[in-house]
Amino acid sequence: MSATVSALRFKDKVVIVTGGVQGIGRGIVDVFAENGGKVVVFDIQDDVGSKMKSEGPGEIIYMHCDMTKEDEIKSCIQEAEKQLGKIDCLVNNVGFHPGAYTIDELSVQGFKDLLQLNLISYFTASKYALPYLRKSKGNIVNISSIGSAAAFRNSVTYVATKGGITSFTKALAIDEAKYGVRVNAIAPGAVETPLLKEVWPADELEKLKTCHVLQKIAQPREIGLACLFLVVDATFTTGEQLMCTGGSEIGYGIKNTGLAF
């Protein structure tokens, strides 16, 4: 349900969400748009992105942007600021999981390609958005993974990229504090997305629920709500990683070391 006008929490503010066409990104886009925001989506899925519409009072603006290409990232950020007059928030969300493989099965080039998308794109987008975020005293939220803290089997390259996001967040938060820019991260557990269904066998999704204390898999908009909290409410929070994991990393229990999300 869309927020009422009196309760809009991101009214007339501008956020860029990378990889915002589906999955967690789409959940983030919807929450910010429902709260009155102007949401600029960077993605390469033009057939879907061009048809995205806000169900709330906010606005969704799609821009084709290959997040592995520096020139496209730079020009799209500049265009977003030109069109909307400011940038209040950047959500670095784009990412990929190559599947469950041992280090013997993974290639060096594959690791480099994954780093380019999952980590270097965060650096690049942050670099070119920060001049505008410093003016607005805005925010960066980086979407990481529970894998950054807990790791899991047969996902060494993916986990390495997500660990890099966490460390990148903390270091950048220190540097940008003098400008009034806050930088935080969210580490989701299992979220019901197309990528999860690609990586995780369909007949074992029920078992995956039991790895969370809350005994469920998250919906994308639940991560969106956590993102909105960090941006709007957590005004004295920077350099932190919010664990949106359903409690999967707490308590004693039998652990399934085959997890890969």
C-alpha positions as CSV (number, residue, x, y, z in Angstrom):
1,M,0.0,0.0,0.0
2,S,1.3,3.4,-0.9
3,A,2.2,5.9,1.8
4,T,-0.3,8.8,2.5
5,V,0.8,12.3,1.5
6,S,1.3,13.3,5.1
7,A,3.5,10.3,5.8
8,L,5.8,10.6,2.8
9,R,9.3,10.1,4.1
10,F,11.3,10.8,0.9
11,K,9.2,13.5,-0.7
12,D,10.8,15.4,-3.5
13,K,14.2,13.8,-2.9
14,V,16.3,12.0,-5.5
15,V,17.8,8.6,-5.3
16,I,19.7,6.5,-7.8
17,V,19.3,2.7,-7.5
18,T,21.7,0.6,-9.6
19,G,20.3,-2.7,-10.8
20,G,16.8,-1.6,-9.9
21,V,14.7,-3.4,-12.5
22,Q,14.2,-6.6,-10.5
23,G,14.8,-8.4,-7.3
24,I,16.1,-6.4,-4.3
25,G,16.6,-3.4,-6.4
26,R,13.0,-3.3,-7.5
27,G,11.9,-3.6,-3.9
28,I,14.1,-0.6,-3.0
29,V,12.8,1.4,-6.0
30,D,9.1,0.7,-5.0
31,V,9.6,1.8,-1.4
32,F,11.3,5.0,-2.2
33,A,8.7,5.9,-4.9
34,E,5.9,5.1,-2.6
35,N,7.4,7.6,-0.2
36,G,7.4,10.4,-2.7
37,G,10.9,10.1,-4.1
38,K,12.2,10.6,-7.6
39,V,13.9,7.3,-8.3
40,V,16.4,7.0,-11.1
41,V,17.0,3.3,-12.0
42,F,20.3,2.3,-13.7
43,D,20.1,-1.0,-15.5
44,I,20.5,-2.7,-18.8
45,Q,17.1,-4.5,-19.0
46,D,15.6,-1.9,-21.3
47,D,12.5,-3.9,-22.2
48,V,11.4,-4.0,-18.5
49,G,13.0,-0.8,-17.3
50,S,11.3,1.4,-19.9
51,K,7.9,0.3,-18.6
52,M,8.5,0.8,-14.9
53,K,5.9,2.9,-13.3
54,S,5.5,4.1,-9.7
55,E,2.4,2.9,-7.8
56,G,2.9,5.7,-5.3
57,P,3.2,9.5,-5.5
58,G,6.9,9.4,-6.5
59,E,8.4,9.0,-9.9
60,I,10.5,6.3,-11.5
61,I,13.0,7.3,-14.2
62,Y,14.8,4.6,-16.1
63,M,18.2,5.1,-17.6
64,H,20.2,2.4,-19.6
65,C,23.5,2.1,-17.8
66,D,26.0,-0.8,-18.0
67,M,27.5,-0.8,-14.5
68,T,30.7,-2.3,-15.8
69,K,31.4,0.8,-17.9
70,E,32.9,3.8,-16.3
71,D,31.9,6.3,-19.0
72,E,28.2,5.2,-18.9
73,I,28.1,5.4,-15.1
74,K,29.6,8.9,-15.1
75,S,27.4,10.2,-17.9
76,C,24.2,8.8,-16.4
77,I,24.9,10.3,-13.0
78,Q,25.5,13.6,-14.6
79,E,22.3,13.3,-16.6
80,A,20.3,12.4,-13.5
81,E,21.6,15.5,-11.7
82,K,20.9,17.7,-14.8
83,Q,17.3,16.5,-15.1
84,L,16.4,16.5,-11.4
85,G,18.7,19.2,-10.0
86,K,20.2,17.2,-7.2
87,I,21.1,13.8,-5.9
88,D,20.2,12.9,-2.3
89,C,21.1,9.3,-2.2
90,L,22.9,6.5,-4.1
91,V,21.9,2.9,-3.6
92,N,24.6,0.6,-5.0
93,N,22.7,-2.6,-5.5
94,V,23.7,-4.2,-8.8
95,G,25.3,-7.6,-8.4
96,F,25.5,-11.2,-9.6
97,H,26.2,-14.7,-8.2
98,P,27.9,-17.0,-10.6
99,G,26.6,-20.2,-9.0
100,A,28.1,-22.8,-6.7
101,Y,31.6,-23.7,-7.8
102,T,34.9,-24.6,-6.2
103,I,38.0,-22.5,-6.7
104,D,39.3,-25.2,-9.1
105,E,36.2,-24.7,-11.3
106,L,36.3,-20.8,-11.2
107,S,38.5,-18.9,-13.6
108,V,40.7,-15.9,-12.9
109,Q,38.9,-13.9,-15.6
110,G,35.5,-14.8,-14.1
111,F,36.6,-13.5,-10.8
112,K,37.8,-10.2,-12.4
113,D,34.5,-9.9,-14.2
114,L,32.6,-10.4,-11.0
115,L,34.7,-7.9,-9.2
116,Q,34.0,-5.4,-11.9
117,L,30.2,-5.7,-11.4
118,N,29.9,-6.5,-7.7
119,L,32.5,-4.2,-6.3
120,I,34.2,-1.8,-8.7
121,S,30.8,-0.5,-9.9
122,Y,30.1,0.5,-6.3
123,F,33.4,2.5,-6.2
124,T,32.7,4.0,-9.6
125,A,29.2,5.1,-8.9
126,S,30.2,6.5,-5.5
127,K,33.1,8.4,-7.0
128,Y,31.0,10.2,-9.6
129,A,27.9,10.7,-7.3
130,L,29.8,12.1,-4.3
131,P,30.3,15.7,-5.7
132,Y,26.5,16.0,-5.7
133,L,25.9,14.0,-2.5
134,R,28.3,16.4,-0.7
135,K,26.1,19.3,-1.7
136,S,23.0,17.7,-0.5
137,K,24.6,16.1,2.6
138,G,23.2,12.8,1.3
139,N,23.7,9.1,1.7
140,I,25.2,6.1,0.1
141,V,23.7,2.6,0.9
142,N,25.6,-0.4,-0.4
143,I,23.9,-3.7,-0.7
144,S,26.2,-6.4,0.5
145,S,25.3,-10.0,1.7
146,I,25.3,-12.1,4.8
147,G,28.1,-13.9,2.9
148,S,30.3,-10.9,3.7
149,A,30.3,-11.9,7.3
150,A,29.4,-15.6,7.5
151,A,30.6,-16.9,4.0
152,F,29.2,-20.1,2.5
153,R,30.3,-23.1,0.5
154,N,31.4,-23.0,-3.1
155,S,31.1,-19.2,-3.5
156,V,34.6,-17.9,-2.9
157,T,34.6,-15.2,-5.5
158,Y,31.1,-14.0,-4.7
159,V,31.8,-13.9,-1.0
160,A,35.1,-12.0,-1.6
161,T,33.2,-9.3,-3.6
162,K,30.6,-8.9,-0.8
163,G,33.3,-8.7,1.8
164,G,34.9,-6.0,-0.2
165,I,31.7,-4.0,-0.2
166,T,31.6,-4.1,3.6
167,S,35.1,-2.9,4.0
168,F,34.6,-0.2,1.3
169,T,31.6,1.1,3.2
170,K,33.5,1.5,6.4
171,A,36.5,3.2,4.8
172,L,34.4,5.6,2.7
173,A,32.3,6.5,5.7
174,I,35.4,7.8,7.4
175,D,36.5,9.9,4.5
176,E,33.0,11.4,3.7
177,A,32.0,12.3,7.3
178,K,33.6,15.7,7.0
179,Y,31.2,16.5,4.2
180,G,28.2,15.3,6.1
181,V,27.7,12.3,3.8
182,R,26.7,9.0,5.6
183,V,27.7,5.7,4.1
184,N,26.1,2.4,5.3
185,A,25.5,-1.1,4.0
186,I,22.8,-3.7,4.2
187,A,23.6,-7.4,4.3
188,P,20.6,-9.4,3.3
189,G,20.1,-13.1,3.9
190,A,17.9,-15.1,1.5
191,V,15.6,-12.8,-0.5
192,E,12.9,-14.1,-2.9
193,T,14.5,-12.9,-6.1
194,P,15.0,-14.3,-9.6
195,L,18.7,-14.7,-8.8
196,L,18.0,-16.7,-5.7
197,K,15.8,-19.1,-7.8
198,E,18.7,-19.4,-10.3
199,V,21.2,-20.3,-7.6
200,W,19.1,-22.3,-5.2
201,P,17.4,-25.6,-6.2
202,A,13.6,-25.2,-6.2
203,D,13.0,-28.3,-4.2
204,E,15.2,-27.0,-1.3
205,L,13.7,-23.5,-0.9
206,E,11.6,-24.7,2.0
207,K,14.8,-25.9,3.7
208,L,16.3,-22.5,3.2
209,K,13.6,-20.9,5.3
210,T,14.8,-22.9,8.3
211,C,18.2,-21.3,8.2
212,H,16.6,-18.0,9.4
213,V,15.4,-17.6,13.0
214,L,12.2,-15.9,11.5
215,Q,11.7,-19.1,9.4
216,K,11.0,-17.4,6.2
217,I,12.6,-15.9,3.1
218,A,12.6,-12.1,2.8
219,Q,10.6,-10.2,0.2
220,P,12.5,-7.5,-1.8
221,R,10.5,-4.6,-0.3
222,E,11.7,-5.6,3.2
223,I,15.2,-4.7,2.1
224,G,13.8,-1.5,0.6
225,L,12.2,-0.6,4.0
226,A,15.6,-1.2,5.7
227,C,17.2,1.0,3.1
228,L,14.7,3.8,3.7
229,F,15.4,3.6,7.5
230,L,19.1,4.0,7.0
231,V,18.6,7.0,4.7
232,V,15.8,8.8,6.5
233,D,15.9,7.8,10.2
234,A,19.4,6.6,11.1
235,T,20.8,10.1,11.1
236,F,23.6,9.3,13.6
237,T,24.6,6.1,11.8
238,T,27.5,5.8,9.4
239,G,30.0,3.0,8.5
240,E,27.6,0.3,9.7
241,Q,26.3,-2.8,8.1
242,L,22.7,-3.6,8.9
243,M,22.1,-7.3,9.0
244,C,18.7,-8.0,7.3
245,T,19.1,-11.8,7.6
246,G,16.1,-13.0,9.5
247,G,18.5,-13.8,12.3
248,S,20.3,-16.5,10.4
249,E,23.7,-15.7,11.9
250,I,22.6,-15.8,15.6
251,G,21.9,-18.7,17.9
252,Y,23.1,-22.3,18.1
253,G,21.8,-24.8,15.6
254,I,22.5,-27.3,12.8
255,K,24.0,-25.4,10.0
256,N,23.7,-26.3,6.3
257,T,27.1,-25.6,4.8
258,G,25.7,-26.0,1.3
259,L,24.0,-22.5,1.4
260,A,24.7,-20.2,-1.5
261,F,22.8,-17.0,-1.6
